[in-house]
Each structure stands twice: as structure tokens, then as C-alpha cells.
Amino acid sequence: MTTATIALDIDATITAIVNVHGASARARAQTGVNNVARRWTAAEGDATAFQTFCTDHFVADDEQLARLLSRFETALEQIHGHLYEMRRNLRRWSDLRGDDFPRVDDLLATFDPAPDFSEQVYRQRLAFIGLLNFHRPDLSTMLSSGASWSIDEWAQARIAQAFSARIPVSLNDKAREVGHSCQQWVATFHVPVGRMIDAKGKRWFEPDRKLIAHWLIREEIKSCYNDPAGIDKQRALAWVMARHIDGSIPKSVMDGTATGDWNPQHNTLSGTAEIAGSGGGTGASSASTPVSAQLGLARYERWLEQFALAREFDAHYPECPTAIARKFELAREIPEADVERLIVELLSHPARQSLTRLLRDRVGRDLESFDVYFDDIAEKRSGEEMNAAVFRLFPDEKSFERQLPQVLRGLGFPADKAEFLGTRIRVEIAKGAGHAMRPALTEYGAWLRTSRLDTEFGWDGFDTAMHELGHNIEQLCSTNFVPRPALRGVPNTACTEAFAFLYQSLAKQVLGLTDAASQARAFTTDAVQTALAACQIAGPSLMELRVWRWLYAHPDANATDLRQQVLSSADDIWNQFYAPHFGADPYRLTAAYQHMIAHPLYLADYTLGHIISHQIRSAMRGRDTAAETMRICSLGRLTPRLWMQKAVGSPVAIDSLMRDAEAGCAQG
């Protein structure tokens, strides 16, 4: 890509436009010409070519400008939409279980049919016409002025914002490779726990059982609260998590060559082993030896790959020259300081004392650090009971897919909307954690990816599916019902997470496991659970942000340095915000989340999503949940602040969540 700049006479160009269209065009001409000048290089032509282009393509008439907006909407909808659908389909073999084709699937998943798209829209002048005629506001302008804009003005802004940095093909290629490599590393990081023993020598799993880190290890910890002996399993699994975090899992455990029992607390392997049946037994061992060959720094090497990639992008975004700035200013559209303030307010809120007392009462003992994952205060049933309840209605994922229209009718959607939405969702089983993929064009449907047990759907798969269903409902509504194509979607991922959490909270209702009394208490119960979940993920969110700041302050750090900083930051945040409630944390659980490797700087969207979800649910009280879902998801891609103002009448804030959680704690 030619990046050489040339001297441009901007003032003369603006004057030339004013001479053609009159003084009323000056303000727009100044903005548009300067926008074009920032991206114009020698490859586009000399100063004369620049002036000629701007003069010839400036649209002054309002009616013609409206026509131009419509043209751009259609053009970008088709270009981006079909490219997205192509990429989405090419990823499916890499994303889903079964039908693996080693090396070929990775190649298809990373194939990009338009790797130089961000350059070609400039080379072929499309971007320059958009930037010349449509205002491209920064976040500060959107926050200060966006509330007064019309739908058409918002559409113009989103069209102009579609033309951003000119990224070299080689960097786009590298981004795909690094991103896919890190995501696949995470998706395939299943820790074998079949040889794990607790402190008393008991095995808890079948010999071939594996758990994806960190998600399913966390879920197994959460599943133990109804088992009188479950705390031994929880402690052992928390040590498995600790070994995943610091990279000290034995290589022989990960590759399946270990023949003895693995004690994750002491990180030792026994010399002999006696295979135990499911759910019990003792691994016989006369001697245990410390592990010498460990996984080491692989996790942090991949984190550094993501950081190195981000630094290569920095030079192409002078207005947002760090990954942190791009995440908050461009992707999230909430200032970094505002998000950090919300997280700290949440973690420091006095209501956490009430939450701690409630947890201690429910657990029936002093809290330990892994109790930070406990958030289902309403659940009294065992995992077997929950699996059976799911099996009665949805034996497998395809039966869930077939019944989606019925599920949505049961949640209050009118029959026609339930049919429209439910028949446009395909349910599949992912290799890694669950996820949802939106349609980019109205003629396509949404994809729901979840997990399952070997012989049935199971509670974990169904619970995840309900979370992803919330995403899908938002995706379909915000694709099909928004006022203009340029405004498709919601403001950011936190907003879609809000609906994912909302519909996940309705999972037991779908199974018919809530009676009238429990439904009456569902709001305050959900407030408590949402507050617990928000506080749990807030620490990792804050830790990740601070580690990225540290990386930018120490750009030459190696993987050893990074690991030490992550562990140190995890300790600092735990000691400040969690130790008063849960005691010491020898495991460094705030560093467990694998999103940090696969999806950098994403975690805060979960925290924000919990907060926003409760605000939305609070505003929906006494209203039709389905109707409100469709209304809010049809507002369009405004800023989160304005979107929330229109959705619930206030910006993003923790007040209602913590107030309602405190009330829920008072009910016991």
C-alpha cells in the first residue's frame, strides 16, 4: 500500500466547493474535505486531483444527500453482509464438533475473500465519497450531541464510521491468523481431570473426562453445593484452575500419558494408580513425585501475540493509538474512565456485605475463594434432576431447535413473531464454549452454539443455549426491525450480553420448574444472582484492563514478566475487593478467564451486560417482556448512553441492581 502523503490545499478546495454550491455549504465542506484529506495519499493523485475529486463529488442538495445515504446503505449492506456470511460459513467446521478435517478446517476458517477491503474502499473512491458527504463524529461528539440527531443523521454517522483505518493486507492476514490461533488454543484447552484426586485421595471423574478451562471447571465447582462431600471436589478443582492459570499443569496430564493420580494441590503424580469407578474410589499410590515437565508459559505467549498484534494496528489509528482506546472509544463507545468507575463502584458497594452474609448462610460455612462463583441462590435441585428436567422437554439440541417457536410463545412472544424468530435460529454444538452468530442480512438466520453431554442435551447445554438464545433474539430483532439498515445491531457487546443474561435467567421457567410463588420472587432473586455474577466478573474485567495498561507501559515484557504481572495484579485486586468477603485466594481466580487470550479486553462487556440486563429487567416489571425486548432491540445502534436512555429512561448505572439485590438479601 502506498502511504506517501502530499501537500493538499484544503482551503482552496473548500472555496471551490463554496463557489459551486454557495456559502451554506461551507460548514459541511470544511468537515468533509478535512475528512478526505486525512486519508488521501499519493496513490490517489496529486493536489489537483484531490481538489477535483472533492468538488465533483460533494453533494449539497438535501434531497440528493438522502438519495446518496440510501445508496450507501444498500451498497454497504450487500458488501459487508455477503462477506460476513461467507466468513461465517467458512468457520463452521472449525467451530463445531464432528466432521473434523485437520489443517483444512483451520485454513478455511482463516480464509478471507477480501483481505484488502479496507484499502480497496479508498483506492476505488467509495470511502472518500462517504467521508466527504457524511459527518464522522468522534465519541465525544456523539455523547454531547447525539441525543438531538434524527435517525437519518445517525445513519449518516454510521455510514461514515464504516470507513476507518487503511489496514495493509499483510496485517489483516496476520490478525486472522493470530486471532484464530488463539481462539483455537482456548477452544481445545480441555484439562483431563480423570486422574485428579482431592486432598483425601478420592477420584471424582471417569478416567477419560476432560473439562474446558476455565468454563467447565468453573461449572463443575458450582455444581458441588448440594453434595455433602462436594467441598473436597471444589478445592481440588480450584487447584486445577490455579495450575491452568500459572501454567504448571503437568504435560503428561495434558497429553494423556500420565499413569498415576494427579494431586493438583501439591502438583504431584503418583507412581501407581488404581482406576476408580465414577464418583468415588481412592487412587492407590505408594509414592508421589513433584511434576517437572509443565505446560509453562504457553498461555502468556499467546497473550503477548495478541498484544504484539495490537501494537501493529496502533500506528493505523492515530485518533485511538492503543487497543484499549479502540475498545472503549470505537467498539464499546463508553469512555474508559466511566467503565472503570462503574466496576469500582460495584465492587465497593455496601450491599456486598449483605450479599456475603446471604452466601455464608446458603453455603453453611465460612466462605472460600471459589465461592465467588456461587450465584444460583434459588437452585435446590441436583445436577441429575436438572438434566432429567431438560431431557423431558429437549432430549437433544435439535429437539430444542424444533421447539423454539413454542418456547418463545411460552415467553410471551406473539405467535407470528415467535414463528418468525424461532424458525430463524439454528442450534449446533460447539467445540469450545457456547456462542451466537448474528445474521448480517435479513435473508439469513442466526446461529446458536452450545454444548451437550455425550448422550443427551443436559442442563449445562440447555442453560448455555438459553444464554445464546438471548443473543439470537437481540440479533434477529436488531437486524430485521431497526428503522434503517445502517443502524442494525445494538450499541456494543455489553448490550447484547444484557439480553443473553435476561433470557438465561428464564431457563427454569421454560422447563416449568418455577411455581407461582417462586415467579413472584423471581425479580429480587434474579437481582441477587445478577449482582453476584456481576461482582464475580468485575474483578477479572478490572484485572485485564490494568494488565493491558501495564503492557503498554512495558512493551518489551516477555512471557515470564507478563505471567508475574497477571498473578500480582490478580492478588492486588482480590485483596482489595474480595478478601474481605471470601478470605484469601491461593488460586488467583481473577486471572482464570480464557477470554483474556481469545477475545482481549472483552470481559468488561460481561460486567456491563449484567448491569444493563438488570436495568432492562427492572424497567420491564409489570410490562410485556417479549414486547419490550422487541422494542428495545429495534432502537438501532446508537451510543450505549442514548440507547439506555431510550430503553429504560436512564444511562448505565449500578444503583437499581444493588438496591434490588439488597432487598433480595433481606428476604433471605
N, C-alpha and C positions, 0 to 999 in steps of 0.2 A: 504494500500500500504506500502510495506517495503521500508524505505528510508535510512536505515543504510548504511553508506559508509565504504569502506575498503581500505587498503593501496594497491596501484597498482604500479607496477614497469613499468612506462611508457617508460623510456629509454631502458630497456631490451626488451620491446615489439617492439619498433621501430627498434632496432638492429635485432631482429628476422625476421622482415619483410624484412629488407635490405639484410639479409643473403640469403633470398629466391629469391628476385627479383632484387637485385643489387642496387648500390649506387644511380641510377637515381630515385629510388622510395622513397628516404629519405624525400624529402620535403613534398610530399603528405602523406606519412606515419606519419610524425610528426603532420600534421594538423588533419588527420583522427583519429589517436589514441587519441589525446587530446580531440577531439570532443566526442568520445565514453566514455572516462574516466569521463567527466563531468556529464554524465547521468547514469553511471554504479553504481548499488547498490549491496548490499549483496544478494538480491533476484536473481540476475543474475549469481552469482557464485563468487568464490574466485579469487585471483590474477592469479592463474594458468589458470583458466577458461577464464579470461579476455585475457591473452596473447594468448591462443589457439584460441579463437574466432577471434581476430584481425588478427592473422597470417593466419588462414584458409580462411577468407572472404575478405582479401584485394585483389583488382583486379588491376593489374599493366599494363596489355596489353591494348593499346588504343582501339583495335577492340572489346575486351571483355567488356571494360568500356562502349563503345557505346551500346552494347547489354544490359548491366545492366541498363543503362539510359532508354532505351526503355521499359524494363520490369517494371521498377518502374513507368514510366509514365502510362502505361496501368493499373497496379495494383492500383495506387492511383486514377486514373480517375474512375475506376469502384467502388472502395470503397467509396471515397468521393462523387462521383456522385450519386450513388444509395441511400446512406444515406441522402444526401441533398434532393433528390426528395421525399423520404419518409417523411422527416420532413416537406417539403414544402406542401405536400398534406394533412398532418395531421393538418396543421394550417388553412386550408381554411375555415372551419365552424366558427372558431374564428375570422378570418379576414373579412369575408364577411357579408353583410346584408342578413337577411332572414334565415329561417330554423334553428333557434337557439335551442340548446339543453342545457339548463343551467347545469353547472358543468361538464357535459360530454365533451363539446367542449373545455373547458379550460384544462381538463385532456389530451385530445388528442393533443392539441396544445403544451403542455409541455412534451409529451411523447418522450423519446429518446431511440431508439433501440440499441444504442451503447454508453452508458454513460461513460464507462471506456475506450473509444477508445484511448485517449492519453496515457494511461498506457499500454494497450494491444500491441500497436505497439512496445513498448520496451520489454515487457515481452516475446513477440513472435519473438523478434530479428529483425524485419523488419526495425525499426528505426535505430538500431545500424549499420546495413549493409549500409544504406543510408548515415549516418553520417561518417562512416569510409571511404567511397569511393568518396563522393561528397563534394566539398567545401561549407561551410555555412558562407557566408560573413556577416559582420555587415553593418549597413547603411554607416558608414564612408568609408569602403572599396568599397561598391557599387558606392558611389558618386565619389570616386577618381579613380577607375579602371574600372568600368562597361562599359564605352564607348568603350573600346578595346576588350570586350568579344565577342565571337561568340554566335550564337543562342544556340548551344549545351551547352556552358558554362553557359549561362543564365538559361537554362533548368536544369542543374545540381544544380545551386544555389537555384532555386525554389523548387526542389525536397528536398534538404537538409533542407531548411527552413520550409518545411511541418512538420518536426519533431522538435517540440518545447518543451515546458514545460510538465512535467508529472503531470497532474492535478488529484487529488483524485476524485473518483466518487461522494462523498458527496458534494464536491464543485461544480462540474458540475451540479449536481441536484439542488443545491441552486441557481446557476446562471440562470438556466432555469426558476425556479420559480419566482425569483426576477425580471428578465427581462420581463417575460410575465405579471406578476402582474402590473409592472409599465407601460408597453405598453397598457394594457387593461384599466388601470385607465385613461390614457391620451385619449385613443380612445373613452371612454364612458363619458368623461367630457364635456357634452353638457350643456351650460348655458341657462336656459329658459329666453327668452327676451320678451315673450308675455306680461308681466306686466311691462316692462321697460317703464318709461316715461322720456322725456327730461326735461330740465330746465323750459320749458314753460308748462309742464304738458301733452304733446302730446304723445300718444302711436304710435309706428311705425310698430308693427308686429301683426300678428294674435295671439290670446291668447295661442295657443299651440306651437308657434315657438321656436326652440332651435338652438343655434349656438355652434359648437365645438370650444373650446378655444385651441389655440389662432387663428387658421387658418381662420375660417369663420367669426369670429368677425372682424379680420383684413380685410377680403374681403368685408364685409358689409361697413366698413369705407371707403374703396377705391371706393365703388360703388356710393357714395353720391355726387360726384363732379359735376354732371350735374343737381342736384336738388337745386333750389334757397334756399330752407329751409334745405338743407342737413347738414349744419354745426351744427345745433342743434342735429341732429341724431348722427353725428360723435362724438360730445363731450360726449353725453350720452354713446355711445358705448365705447369710450375711458375710461370712468369711470367704465364700466363693466369690461374692461380689467384690470384696476387698482385693482378692487376687486378680480378678479381671481388671480392676481399676489401676493397680500398680504394676501389672504385667508379670506377676510372679506365679501364674498358673503353670504347673509342670508341663513341659512339652509332651511328655509321654501320656499325660491325661488327655490333652487336646487331640493328639493323633491316634489315640486308642491303643497304644502299645503297653500302657501300664497294666500290670497283672495283679497288683496288690490294692489295698484300700488306701484312699486318699483322705487324710485329715487336713481339711483346708485351714483350720485354725493354726496349727503348727506347721502346715505345709510340708507334711511328711508322707511318704509312701511306705506301706508295709511290704515285707519280703514275700509273704504268702497271703493267700486270701481264700476265704470260704464264701461261695456265692450264696447270697441270701435271697429268699423269696420277696415278693413285693410287699413293702410296708413293714419289714422287720428283719430281725436276724442280726448277728454280730460278725463282723469280719475278723476271722481268726488271724492273729499275727504275733509272731514271737519277737519281731524287731521292726522298728520303723526308722527310716533314714531320711534326713533332710533332702529336699529337692535341689539338685544342682543345675540342671538344664531347665530354664524357664522361658516363657514367651518373650520377656524383656520389654523392649521399647516400641514394639510394632504399633501400638495404639497411638503413641505420641509422634511417631514418624509420620503417620497418616495425617494427624492434626497439623503438623508442620507442612505437609504437602498442600493442605488447604490454605494455610497462611501464605506460603510462597506464591500460590496461585493468586490469592487476593492482592498481594503486592504488585504482581504484574498488571492487574487491572487498575490499580490506583492511578497510574500515570494517564489513563484514558478518561478519568473522571475528575478534572481539576476542581469542580464545584463540590465534589464529595470524595476526597482523596484517600479514604480508608474504607475497608469492608464494613466497619462499624457505622460510619457516616452513611454509606449506601443502604445499609439495612434499615436504619432509622429514618433517614430523610427521604429515600426513594421507595423502598419496599414497604416499610411499616407506616410511614407518614405520621409518626408520632415522635416528637423530639426525644433524643436520648435521655436528657435530664428528666423529662416527665415520666418516662418509663422507670428509670431507676428510683425516682421519688415514690412512685406507686408501690414498687416492690418493697422498699424500705418501710414505707408506712404500713404495708400489710404485715411484714414480719415483726414490726414493733408495736402493733396494735394491742391495747389492753385486753381485748376479747380473747387473745390467745391463752390467757390464764384460764379462762372458762373452758376453752377447748381442751386444754391439758387436763383439767380436773375431770372432764367428761371421759376423755380417753382412759385415764387411770381407772375410773370406775368401771368402764366397759372391759378393759383388759384384766382387771383384778389383781394388779401388781404394780410395782414401780415401773415406769416406762423405760425402755431401752431404745437405742438409736433407730433400729429398724422399725419401731412402732410409728415412725414418721410416715410410713406407707399405709397405716391403718386409716381408712376413710369411710368404710361401709358400716355406719353405726346401726343401720336398720336390718342388716342381714343376720338371720339366726339359723339359716339352713346350711347343711354341709355341702361340700362340692358335689358329692354323689347326688344329693337331692336336686341341686341346681341343674346338673347335667340331665337328670331324668325329666325335669320340667321342660327343658329345651327340647329333649327328644320327643316328648309327646306332641309337640306342635311342629318342630323343624328337625327331622332326623338328620338332614344334611343341608349343606349350603344351597343346593338347588331347590329344595322344598321351601327354604326361606325366600329365595328369589321369586318363585312362583306365587307365593302368598303376599308379596309386598303390597299390591293394591289393597288386599284385605287388612293388612297391618296398618296401612295409612288411613283407611276408613275408620278403624278402631281408634286411631289417634285424633279423629275429628275432621279429617280432610273430606270435602265433598266427593261424591262418587266419581264425578268426571275428573277432578284434579287428582284423586287417588289413583285412578286408572292411568292418567297421563304421566304422572311421576313414577308410579310403581313399575310400569312396563318399560321404562327407560333406564332401568338400573340392572346391570349385570353383576352377579355375585361370583367371586372367584377366590381361590386360596393362594395366598402369597407365600413366597419363600421366607421372607422376613416378617417384620411386623405389619399390621394392617395399614392400609392407606386407601385413599379415594382419589379418583381422577375425574376431573370435570370434562364435559363436552365443550369443544371450542366453537362448534357450530350447532344451530338448532336442530339440524337433521340427525345429530348423533346423540347417544345416550351417555350416562355416567357409569363409571366402573367402581365397584365396591370390592376391596380386597380385605380378607380377614384370615384367621387361622382355623384349624379344626383338630379334633382328636383323630386317632387312626381310624376308628370305626363309626364315629358319629360327629355331629357338629359340636356339641358341648357348650357349657356356659361361657368359657373364655372366648370361644369363637363367636358366639352369639352376642356377648357383651361388646366385643370389639366391633362386630357388624353393626350394632345399634349406634355406636360412635360414628362409624363411617357413613351410616345412613343419614345422620345429621348433616354431614358434609355434602352428601349427594343431593339431599333436598335443597340445601342452600344453592348448590351448583346449578341444579336444573332450574330453580326459580330465578336465580340471578342471570341465567343465560336466556331464558325464554320470556320473562315478564318485565324486564327493565325498560325504561322509556326510550332508550336509544342504544344501538349496538356498541357504541364507543364506551358506554357505561356498564357493560356486562361485568359481573363479578361483584365482590364486596371489597371494602377498602383494603383489607390486608388479611393475612392468615389467622390473626387472632380473632377476627370477626367470624370466619368460617369455623374456627375451633369452638366458638361460643355455641353454635348450633349443634356441633358434634357432641359437646358435653350435655347440652339440653336434651337431646334425643337419647343419649346413653342413659341419662337418669330415668328414662321411661321404660327401660328394658324389662323390669319386673312387672310393670303394668301390662306390657304386651303379652307376657307369659301368664297373666291372670293371677299373679301372686300378691296382689295388693287388694285388701278389702276396703270397705267404705271408711273405716276408722283410720287405717294407715294412709289412705289417699288424703284424708283431711289434714293429716300431719305431714304430708309429703313435702310441703313447701319448706317448713322450718327444718325438717330432717335433711332435705337437699341443701339448704343453706349451710348447715353444719358440715356436711360432706364436701361441698364445694369449697368452703373456707379451708378445711383440712387439706384438700387436694391442691388448692392454690398456694397455701403456705409451704407445702412439701416441695412443689416445683419451683417456687420463688427463689429458694436458696441456690439450686443449680443454675437458674437463669442468671442470677447476680454473679455467681462464681465465673460462669463462662464469659460474661461481659468483661469482668475485671481481668481475666486471663488474656483476653484479646487486647485489652489496653496494655497489659504488660508486654505482650508480644510486639506490639508496635513500638514500645519503649526499648525493647531488647531484640531488634530484628535479626541479630546473629545468634540467637539462642539455639542450642541443639536439643535433641530429644530428651536427654538426661535433665537439662535445665528446665525444659517445659514440664516434664513429669514432676519435678520437685516443686515447681511453682503451682501446678494444679493441686498437688497434695497439700501444700502450705495454704493456698487460698481456700481449699475445702475446710481445713482446720479453722482458719480465721472466721469464716462465715458461720460454721457450725457453732463455734464457741460464743460468737456474738448473738446469734439469733435462735439457736436450737438447744444448746446445752442447758439453759435454764428450764427447759421443758422436758427434754429427753435424756439428759445426762451426757456422758462422754460418748464419742463415736470413734472407736478404733478402726472402723472400716472405711471412712471417708466417703460416705454415701452421697454427699452432694456432688461428687465427681463421677457418679456411675453412668449417667445418661449417654447413650451411644449417639444421640442426635449431635453431640458435640463434634463427632467425627464425620457423620454422613451429611448433616444439614447444619453447618455452622451458624451460630447466633440465632437459631430458631426457638430455643427453649422459652424465651420471654413471651412468645406468642401463646404458649400454653397458659402461663400465668395470667396474661391479659385476657385470654379466652375464658378462663374461669370467672374472672371479674365481670367481663361483659356478659357472659352467659347468665349470671345471676341477676344482673341489672335487667336483662331482657325478660327473664322469667318473672322477676318482681313486677315489671311493668305489665306482664301478661295476666297477672292474677285477676280472676273474675272475667277474663276475656277468652276468646276462642284461640287456643294455641296454634292451631293449623292456620287460621286466617291471619293471625299476627305474624306467623312465620313467613307466609307468602307476601304480606305487606312489607315487612322489614327487608326481606331478601330481594325485593323488587325496587328498592330505593336507588340502587345504582352505586357505582364506585366513586363515592365522594371521599373526603378525608374521614378518618375514623371519628374525629370530634364532631363533625357536622352530621355524619351518618347516625351516630348515637343520639345526637340532639333530636333528629327527626324520628328516630326509632323509639326512644324512651323518654325524651324530654330533658336529658342531662348528659354531660360529657362522661368519659370513662372515669370512674371513682370507686373506691372500696367501701364507702360509707354504708350503702344498703346491704352489702354482703356481710360485713362484720356485725352490723346491728341485728340482722336477721339470724346470724349464726349464734350470737349471744342469746337471743330469745330462744333458739332451739336448744341451747345448752341448759337454759333454765327449766325447760320442760323435761329434761332428763332423757 
